């Protein structure tokens, strides 16, 4: 049945009420556990003194969040602000540069590249810059042959050198200095450089007339806001956007950019405040403590961990995207909220990497994703590349295998329900009843997504504990209660999707009945 199938209003009000009460109930359990175990010895390394005026300790288990918004926030803010100011100062020092930036946009990308190279050199040293340049030159040279398979072999081999010994140790030794960010910046810069170079080489292969220049690759790669942490913007999109003539901004565009910046700032403050009351990242590391928690606390921890990871990705990429929008670029949108996901095909935490994989691997091999065999090959290749990108290890392999299985099961289930007699049964139902039955299947799918991704975000042991409490130890009360609450969540998502679909594609209005006066004239 269609996405526009509606439900009675009173039924939706019931779903909203149940969902709100259940979330408050679960949050109260987590808050109580957090307060009671703030001084627990096993959490001492991650639960540390927080803001003075709160008088509470703070969850600092996520090193990436702490790095971005506590330890190195001044450095990151300085680098991103410098990127914006450098281009502005260049245009102010020489009036003719302003003309170049408007008439010849390639000069604008050249300014961005110069600042990016200087920033990378200052933070990581010339040897590191030389290493990246060597990879860029290698993949550029291969792209001139115009053989996509050769670009893939070279790109994947180059990416593997950052995951395998002794190549990793040798290349990491080229970074100068010893600072806390060294490890993160090294792997982030190298990994994203290879992804960008592969995108460039594949786009160069499909270009019919001539080839892109090495300078265009360097401008693409050394765009600082995307250099270390992403998101990945495929070369075809970057090349079009950065070479557009820059005129006056659209009406309200600066207001929109400022509003999004304030929204992300508010999100940072809100997350930091919640970390003083909900130790959602530290508690799952203590298995002994977890075994004494209630089922609702365990389920709430699993769900909030996924929501937090989405919030973190949305804020981090949102900060970077704000700078990109100031440069007149259209960066990848933030990831789709995990709360609104109930199918594997839409699950992702990095929209840039997701778009890259879909364009060059998943959609390229899977076609229209209707053929079972093609879909299996596409998903296997996509997750194999993802494993190489993240770094092969047991947890990553398990996560990739489970998500690959889930994605294929969705297609197999859809194929099954499109066959007779199941297709006829659904056609005989009302649209509302079809929506309810589909929501039941989506409910189980939702928790499959949660459990599969908890493996990578937390640990396999935590995922096992959640599954045991949800399906075995908590059966039947916890299982039925949690599934019903999740069913309510799925229905609220479907209602939001229905309203969005009606806004995007309104139903045609029925023809107006003929007026009595018109009827008399006809007679």
C-alpha positions as CSV (number, residue, x, y, z in Angstrom):
1,X,0.0,0.0,0.0
2,X,1.1,3.6,-0.5
3,X,3.0,5.8,1.9
4,X,0.0,8.2,2.1
5,X,-2.2,5.7,4.0
6,X,-3.5,7.5,7.1
7,X,-4.7,6.3,10.5
8,X,-7.5,7.6,12.8
9,X,-6.4,10.6,14.9
10,X,-7.2,9.0,18.3
11,X,-5.0,6.1,17.4
12,X,-2.0,8.4,16.6
13,X,-2.6,10.3,19.9
14,X,-2.3,6.9,21.7
15,X,1.0,6.2,19.9
16,X,2.4,9.6,20.8
17,X,1.4,9.3,24.5
18,X,2.8,5.7,24.9
19,X,6.1,6.7,23.1
20,X,6.6,9.8,25.3
21,X,5.9,8.1,28.6
22,X,8.2,5.1,27.7
23,X,11.1,7.4,26.8
24,X,10.7,9.4,30.0
25,X,10.5,6.1,32.0
26,X,13.6,4.7,30.4
27,X,15.5,8.0,30.9
28,X,14.6,8.1,34.6
29,X,16.2,4.7,35.0
30,X,19.4,5.7,33.3
31,X,19.5,9.0,35.3
32,X,19.1,7.1,38.6
33,X,21.8,4.6,37.7
34,X,24.1,7.4,36.6
35,X,23.7,9.3,39.9
36,X,24.1,6.2,42.0
37,X,27.3,5.1,40.3
38,X,29.0,8.4,39.6
39,X,31.9,7.5,42.1
40,X,32.2,3.8,40.9
41,X,35.8,2.8,40.6
42,X,35.4,1.2,37.2
43,X,34.0,4.4,35.8
44,X,36.6,6.7,37.3
45,X,38.6,7.1,34.1
46,X,35.6,8.3,32.0
47,X,33.3,10.0,34.6
48,X,35.2,13.1,35.6
49,X,34.4,16.5,37.2
50,X,32.1,18.5,35.0
51,X,30.8,22.0,35.0
52,X,31.3,23.7,38.4
53,X,27.8,25.2,38.6
54,X,26.2,21.8,38.0
55,X,28.1,20.2,40.9
56,X,28.0,16.8,39.1
57,X,30.4,14.6,37.3
58,X,30.4,14.4,33.5
59,X,30.6,11.4,31.0
60,X,33.8,11.8,29.0
61,X,34.0,8.3,27.5
62,X,33.8,9.6,23.9
63,X,37.3,10.8,23.1
64,X,36.2,12.1,19.7
65,X,33.5,14.4,21.3
66,X,36.0,15.5,24.0
67,X,38.6,16.3,21.3
68,X,36.2,18.4,19.2
69,X,34.4,20.3,21.8
70,X,36.7,20.4,24.9
71,X,40.4,19.6,24.5
72,X,41.1,20.9,21.0
73,X,38.1,23.1,20.3
74,X,40.3,26.2,20.1
75,X,42.6,24.6,17.6
76,X,39.8,23.4,15.4
77,X,37.9,26.7,15.6
78,X,41.1,28.6,14.8
79,X,41.8,26.4,11.7
80,X,38.3,26.7,10.3
81,X,38.0,30.4,11.1
82,X,41.4,30.9,9.5
83,X,40.2,29.2,6.3
84,X,37.3,31.7,6.0
85,X,39.5,34.7,6.9
86,X,42.4,33.8,4.6
87,X,40.2,33.9,1.5
88,X,38.6,37.1,2.7
89,X,42.0,38.9,3.4
90,X,43.3,37.8,0.0
91,X,40.3,39.5,-1.6
92,X,40.7,42.7,0.5
93,X,44.5,43.1,-0.1
94,X,44.2,43.3,-3.9
95,X,41.0,44.5,-5.6
96,X,41.9,42.6,-8.7
97,X,41.6,39.4,-6.7
98,X,38.0,40.1,-6.2
99,X,37.5,40.2,-9.9
100,X,39.3,36.9,-10.3
101,X,37.2,35.2,-7.6
102,X,34.0,36.2,-9.3
103,X,34.9,35.8,-13.0
104,X,37.4,33.0,-12.6
105,X,36.2,30.7,-9.8
106,X,39.2,28.4,-10.2
107,X,41.3,31.1,-8.5
108,X,39.0,30.8,-5.5
109,X,39.7,27.1,-5.2
110,X,43.4,27.9,-5.6
111,X,43.2,30.2,-2.5
112,X,41.5,27.4,-0.6
113,X,44.2,24.9,-1.6
114,X,47.0,27.2,-0.6
115,X,45.6,27.7,2.9
116,X,44.8,23.9,3.2
117,X,48.4,23.0,2.3
118,X,49.8,25.5,4.7
119,X,47.5,24.3,7.5
120,X,48.4,20.7,6.9
121,X,52.1,21.5,6.7
122,X,52.0,23.6,10.0
123,X,50.2,20.8,11.9
124,X,51.8,17.7,10.4
125,X,55.0,18.7,8.7
126,X,56.3,18.7,5.1
127,X,57.1,15.0,5.1
128,X,53.4,14.2,5.6
129,X,52.4,16.7,2.9
130,X,54.9,15.0,0.6
131,X,53.4,11.6,1.4
132,X,49.9,12.7,0.4
133,X,51.2,14.4,-2.7
134,X,52.9,11.1,-3.8
135,X,49.5,9.3,-3.4
136,X,47.8,12.0,-5.4
137,X,50.3,11.9,-8.2
138,X,50.1,8.1,-8.3
139,X,46.3,7.9,-8.6
140,X,46.3,10.9,-11.0
141,X,48.8,9.1,-13.3
142,X,46.7,5.9,-13.2
143,X,43.6,7.9,-14.1
144,X,45.1,9.1,-17.3
145,X,45.0,5.5,-18.6
146,X,41.2,5.7,-18.4
147,X,40.7,2.2,-17.0
148,X,38.4,2.1,-14.0
149,X,39.5,-1.3,-12.9
150,X,43.1,-0.2,-12.7
151,X,42.0,2.9,-10.7
152,X,40.2,0.6,-8.3
153,X,43.2,-1.8,-7.9
154,X,45.6,1.1,-7.3
155,X,43.2,3.0,-4.9
156,X,42.4,-0.1,-2.8
157,X,46.1,-1.1,-2.7
158,X,47.0,2.4,-1.5
159,X,44.3,2.4,1.1
160,X,45.5,-1.0,2.3
161,X,48.9,0.4,3.0
162,X,47.4,2.5,5.8
163,X,45.9,-0.7,7.4
164,X,48.7,-3.2,7.1
165,X,52.2,-3.5,8.7
166,X,54.9,-2.6,8.0
167,X,53.5,0.1,5.7
168,X,51.5,1.8,8.5
169,X,54.5,2.2,10.8
170,X,56.7,3.5,8.1
171,X,54.2,6.1,6.8
172,X,53.2,7.2,10.3
173,X,56.8,7.9,11.1
174,X,56.8,10.6,8.5
175,X,54.6,12.8,10.8
176,X,56.7,15.3,12.7
177,X,56.1,16.1,16.4
178,X,54.3,14.2,19.2
179,X,50.9,15.5,20.1
180,X,47.5,14.0,21.1
181,X,45.9,14.6,17.7
182,X,48.7,13.1,15.7
183,X,47.2,9.6,15.4
184,X,43.7,10.9,14.5
185,X,44.9,13.5,12.0
186,X,47.2,11.1,10.3
187,X,44.6,8.4,9.6
188,X,41.9,10.9,8.9
189,X,43.9,12.9,6.3
190,X,45.3,9.8,4.6
191,X,42.0,7.8,4.5
192,X,40.0,10.7,3.1
193,X,42.7,11.6,0.7
194,X,42.6,8.1,-0.9
195,X,38.8,8.2,-1.1
196,X,38.9,11.6,-2.8
197,X,41.7,10.5,-5.2
198,X,39.6,7.4,-6.2
199,X,36.6,9.6,-6.8
200,X,38.7,11.9,-9.0
201,X,40.3,9.0,-11.0
202,X,36.9,7.4,-11.6
203,X,35.4,10.7,-12.8
204,X,38.4,11.3,-15.0
205,X,37.9,7.8,-16.6
206,X,34.3,8.7,-17.7
207,X,35.3,12.1,-19.0
208,X,35.1,11.8,-22.8
209,X,37.1,14.8,-23.9
210,X,40.5,15.3,-22.3
211,X,41.4,14.8,-18.7
212,X,41.2,16.9,-15.5
213,X,44.5,18.4,-14.4
214,X,46.7,17.5,-11.4
215,X,46.1,21.0,-10.0
216,X,42.3,20.3,-9.9
217,X,42.9,17.1,-7.9
218,X,45.1,19.0,-5.4
219,X,42.5,21.8,-5.1
220,X,39.8,19.1,-4.4
221,X,41.9,17.2,-1.9
222,X,43.4,20.0,0.1
223,X,40.1,21.9,0.7
224,X,40.7,22.1,4.5
225,X,37.2,21.9,6.0
226,X,36.8,18.4,4.4
227,X,40.4,17.3,4.6
228,X,40.8,15.6,8.0
229,X,37.3,14.7,9.1
230,X,35.2,14.7,5.9
231,X,32.5,14.7,4.8
232,X,33.5,13.3,1.4
233,X,32.1,15.3,-1.5
234,X,32.5,13.4,-4.8
235,X,34.8,15.1,-7.3
236,X,32.0,15.7,-9.9
237,X,29.9,17.7,-7.4
238,X,32.9,19.6,-5.9
239,X,34.2,20.5,-9.4
240,X,30.8,21.9,-10.5
241,X,30.2,23.8,-7.2
242,X,33.7,25.3,-6.8
243,X,33.8,26.5,-10.4
244,X,30.4,28.3,-10.3
245,X,30.7,32.1,-10.6
246,X,30.2,33.6,-7.2
247,X,27.6,36.4,-7.2
248,X,25.4,37.8,-4.5
249,X,23.8,35.3,-2.2
250,X,20.2,34.3,-2.3
251,X,17.8,36.2,-0.1
252,X,17.9,34.8,3.4
253,X,20.9,32.5,2.8
254,X,23.1,34.2,5.4
255,X,20.3,34.1,7.8
256,X,19.9,30.3,7.1
257,X,23.6,29.7,7.6
258,X,23.6,31.7,10.9
259,X,20.5,29.9,12.1
260,X,22.1,26.5,11.5
261,X,25.3,27.6,13.2
262,X,23.3,28.6,16.3
263,X,21.4,25.3,16.1
264,X,24.6,23.3,16.2
265,X,25.9,25.4,19.0
266,X,22.8,24.7,21.0
267,X,23.1,21.0,20.2
268,X,26.7,21.0,21.6
269,X,25.6,22.7,24.8
270,X,22.6,20.4,25.2
271,X,24.7,17.2,24.8
272,X,27.2,18.5,27.3
273,X,24.4,19.2,29.8
274,X,22.9,15.7,29.3
275,X,26.3,14.1,29.9
276,X,26.2,15.4,33.5
277,X,23.0,13.4,34.1
278,X,23.0,10.5,31.7
279,X,26.3,8.4,31.6
280,X,25.1,6.6,28.5
281,X,28.7,6.0,27.2
282,X,30.5,5.0,30.4
283,X,27.9,2.6,31.8
284,X,27.9,0.1,28.9
285,X,31.7,-0.4,29.5
286,X,31.1,-2.0,32.9
287,X,29.5,-5.4,32.3
288,X,29.3,-6.2,36.0
289,X,27.2,-3.1,36.6
290,X,25.0,-3.8,33.5
291,X,24.0,-7.2,34.9
292,X,22.3,-5.5,37.8
293,X,20.3,-3.0,35.8
294,X,16.7,-3.2,34.9
295,X,15.6,-4.3,31.4
296,X,14.3,-0.8,30.7
297,X,17.6,0.7,31.6
298,X,19.5,-1.7,29.3
299,X,17.1,-1.1,26.4
300,X,17.3,2.6,27.0
301,X,21.1,2.6,26.9
302,X,21.1,0.7,23.6
303,X,18.7,3.1,22.0
304,X,20.3,6.3,23.4
305,X,23.8,5.2,22.3
306,X,22.6,5.0,18.6
307,X,20.8,8.3,18.9
308,X,23.8,10.0,20.4
309,X,26.1,8.7,17.7
310,X,23.7,10.3,15.1
311,X,23.6,13.5,17.1
312,X,27.4,13.6,17.2
313,X,27.7,13.0,13.5
314,X,25.0,15.6,12.7
315,X,26.8,18.3,14.8
316,X,30.3,17.6,13.7
317,X,29.4,17.6,10.0
318,X,27.1,20.5,10.6
319,X,29.9,22.6,11.9
320,X,32.1,21.8,8.9
321,X,29.2,22.2,6.5
322,X,28.6,25.7,7.9
323,X,32.1,26.7,6.7
324,X,31.5,25.0,3.3
325,X,28.3,27.0,2.8
326,X,30.1,30.2,3.5
327,X,32.4,29.1,0.6
328,X,29.3,28.8,-1.7
329,X,29.5,25.0,-1.7
330,X,26.6,22.6,-1.2
331,X,28.1,19.9,1.1
332,X,26.4,16.5,1.9
333,X,23.5,16.8,4.2
334,X,23.7,15.5,7.8
335,X,22.8,11.8,8.2
336,X,19.2,10.8,8.5
337,X,18.1,10.6,12.2
338,X,18.5,7.1,13.5
339,X,15.1,7.5,15.3
340,X,13.4,7.7,11.9
341,X,15.1,4.6,10.4
342,X,13.5,1.2,10.3
343,X,15.1,-0.2,7.1
344,X,18.7,-1.2,6.5
345,X,18.9,0.5,3.1
346,X,18.7,4.0,4.7
347,X,20.9,3.3,7.7
348,X,24.1,5.4,7.7
349,X,26.0,7.8,10.0
350,X,28.1,9.6,7.4
351,X,26.1,10.7,4.4
352,X,29.3,11.7,2.5
353,X,30.8,8.1,2.7
354,X,27.3,6.7,2.1
355,X,26.9,8.8,-1.1
356,X,30.4,7.8,-2.3
357,X,29.8,4.1,-1.7
358,X,26.3,4.2,-3.4
359,X,27.6,6.1,-6.5
360,X,30.7,4.0,-7.2
361,X,29.9,0.6,-5.7
362,X,26.4,-0.2,-4.5
363,X,24.2,1.4,-7.2
364,X,26.8,0.7,-9.9
365,X,26.8,-3.0,-9.2
366,X,23.2,-3.4,-7.9
367,X,21.4,-1.5,-10.7
368,X,17.8,-1.0,-9.7
369,X,18.2,-3.4,-6.6
370,X,15.5,-5.8,-7.8
371,X,17.7,-8.7,-8.7
372,X,18.6,-10.9,-5.7
373,X,22.0,-12.0,-7.1
374,X,23.1,-8.5,-8.1
375,X,22.0,-7.1,-4.8
376,X,24.1,-9.8,-3.0
377,X,27.2,-8.9,-5.0
378,X,26.6,-5.2,-4.5
379,X,26.3,-5.5,-0.8
380,X,29.2,-7.8,-0.4
381,X,31.5,-5.4,-2.3
382,X,30.2,-2.4,-0.5
383,X,30.7,-3.8,3.0
384,X,34.1,-5.3,2.0
385,X,35.3,-1.8,1.0
386,X,33.8,-0.4,4.2
387,X,35.8,-3.0,6.2
388,X,39.0,-1.9,4.5
389,X,38.1,1.8,5.1
390,X,37.4,1.2,8.8
391,X,40.3,-1.2,9.3
392,X,39.8,-5.0,9.3
393,X,39.2,-6.4,12.9
394,X,36.8,-8.9,14.4
395,X,34.3,-6.3,15.5
396,X,34.2,-4.5,12.2
397,X,33.9,-7.8,10.3
398,X,31.0,-8.9,12.5
399,X,29.3,-5.5,12.1
400,X,29.7,-5.6,8.3
401,X,28.5,-9.2,8.0
402,X,25.3,-8.6,10.1
403,X,24.4,-5.4,8.2
404,X,25.1,-7.1,4.8
405,X,22.8,-9.9,5.9
406,X,20.1,-7.5,7.0
407,X,20.2,-5.5,3.8
408,X,19.8,-8.7,1.7
409,X,17.0,-10.1,4.0
410,X,15.0,-6.9,3.3
411,X,15.1,-7.5,-0.4
412,X,14.3,-11.2,0.0
413,X,11.3,-10.4,2.3
414,X,10.1,-7.7,-0.1
415,X,10.3,-10.3,-3.0
416,X,8.4,-12.8,-0.9
417,X,5.5,-10.4,-0.1
418,X,5.3,-9.4,-3.7
419,X,4.4,-12.9,-4.7
420,X,1.1,-14.7,-4.7
421,X,-0.9,-15.3,-2.6
422,X,0.6,-12.7,-0.1
423,X,0.3,-9.8,-2.6
424,X,-3.4,-10.6,-3.1
425,X,-4.0,-10.7,0.7
426,X,-2.5,-7.2,1.1
427,X,-4.5,-5.8,-1.9
428,X,-7.7,-7.0,-0.2
429,X,-6.8,-5.1,3.0
430,X,-7.6,-1.5,3.7
431,X,-4.7,0.9,3.4
432,X,-4.7,1.5,7.2
433,X,-4.6,-2.2,8.0
434,X,-1.7,-2.7,5.6
435,X,0.2,0.1,7.3
436,X,-0.3,-1.5,10.7
437,X,0.9,-5.0,9.5
438,X,3.9,-3.5,7.8
439,X,4.7,-1.6,11.0
440,X,4.8,-4.8,12.9
441,X,7.5,-6.2,10.6
442,X,9.3,-2.9,10.7
443,X,9.4,-3.1,14.5
444,X,11.5,-6.2,14.5
445,X,13.6,-4.8,11.8
446,X,14.2,-1.7,13.9
447,X,15.7,-3.7,16.8
448,X,17.7,-5.7,14.4
449,X,19.3,-2.5,13.2
450,X,19.9,-1.4,16.8
451,X,21.5,-4.6,17.8
452,X,23.7,-4.9,14.7
453,X,25.1,-1.4,15.1
454,X,25.6,-1.6,18.9
455,X,28.2,-4.2,18.0
456,X,30.4,-1.5,16.4
457,X,29.4,1.5,18.6
458,X,29.9,-0.3,21.9
459,X,30.9,-3.9,22.1
460,X,29.8,-7.4,21.1
461,X,29.3,-8.2,24.8
462,X,26.9,-5.3,25.3
463,X,25.0,-6.3,22.2
464,X,24.7,-9.9,23.5
465,X,23.4,-8.6,26.9
466,X,20.8,-6.4,25.2
467,X,19.6,-9.3,23.0
468,X,19.5,-11.7,26.0
469,X,17.4,-9.2,28.1
470,X,15.1,-8.3,25.3
471,X,14.4,-11.8,23.8
472,X,15.2,-14.3,26.5
473,X,15.4,-13.2,30.1
474,X,12.8,-10.4,29.7
475,X,10.3,-12.6,27.8
476,X,7.4,-12.2,27.6
477,X,6.7,-8.9,29.5
478,X,9.8,-6.8,28.5
479,X,9.8,-8.2,25.0
480,X,6.1,-7.4,24.4
481,X,6.3,-4.0,26.1
482,X,9.4,-2.9,24.2
483,X,8.1,-4.1,20.9
484,X,4.8,-2.3,21.4
485,X,6.6,1.0,22.3
486,X,8.8,0.5,19.2
487,X,5.6,-0.2,17.1
488,X,4.3,3.2,18.3
489,X,7.6,4.8,17.3
490,X,7.3,3.2,13.8
491,X,3.8,4.5,13.4
492,X,4.8,8.0,14.4
493,X,7.6,7.8,11.8
494,X,5.2,6.6,9.1
495,X,2.9,9.5,10.0
496,X,5.7,12.0,9.5
497,X,6.6,10.4,6.2
498,X,2.9,10.5,5.1
499,X,2.6,14.2,5.9
500,X,5.9,14.9,4.1
501,X,4.7,12.9,1.0
502,X,1.5,15.0,1.0
503,X,3.5,18.2,1.1
504,X,5.8,17.0,-1.7
505,X,3.1,15.5,-3.9
506,X,-0.4,16.7,-2.8
507,X,-3.4,14.6,-3.8
508,X,-5.5,16.1,-6.6
509,X,-8.6,17.9,-5.4
510,X,-11.9,16.3,-6.3
511,X,-13.9,18.2,-9.0
512,X,-16.3,20.7,-7.7
513,X,-20.0,19.7,-8.0
514,X,-22.0,21.6,-10.6
515,X,-23.8,24.7,-9.2
516,X,-27.7,24.7,-9.3
517,X,-27.7,27.8,-11.5
518,X,-25.5,26.0,-14.1
519,X,-27.8,23.0,-14.0
520,X,-30.8,25.1,-14.8
521,X,-29.1,26.8,-17.7
522,X,-28.2,23.4,-19.2
523,X,-31.9,22.4,-19.0
